[in-house]
Amino acid sequence: MVQSTKLMLHFVRGWAKDRANQVLHLGGGVGASNDSLLLFKGGFSPLRHAFATLRVVIDESEYGRLVAASDPQLDPQERTGFFPLYRQGVTELA
């Protein structure tokens, strides 16, 4: 059985090569961490790039509602840690 990540990377590599792309940016680890995901991705190339995120909330009231529904103890104004706060602790996509 072929692992889905390997299959996806094989397809994307061929797609990028056909387009004459020079770089395939795989992103980093989880939340800019130096973790096993970054180690895996880093195995493809020694190149590294700066990491930055933009934390923008378009609808403050809806964001506040989602954060409160997730955990009433969280402060929806906190934007320096995990973002978006209502996704904190979510380990799989529905």
Steps between C-alpha positions, in 0.01 A plus 500: 500500500634846406494763774282798403771757575751324277243473220407868531866613502576281198209656307582858603869453416407390148248783465756760611767354271261518202445869579878556517476609863832528678370479858234295676441659841360242743457736794634442849415315814194552715486862616861570396621219727820309436302174505478168316292657220773758434763225516306298240456797266859611555619165371414612146729804491749695711325828405318687780278809493379753757173420677225757554125496554228761485225465760192684376145466628240640261191444717591560866160399638492171309860427593416571866200266479712220351773546763245498784333188359839332486614600850337778706829553688681621185539871422399571138723812505811280547678483165859412595466127562302235317279650230211475442424421862181306423714243313729442798489135596341390172705204377310392190287657233131420498 
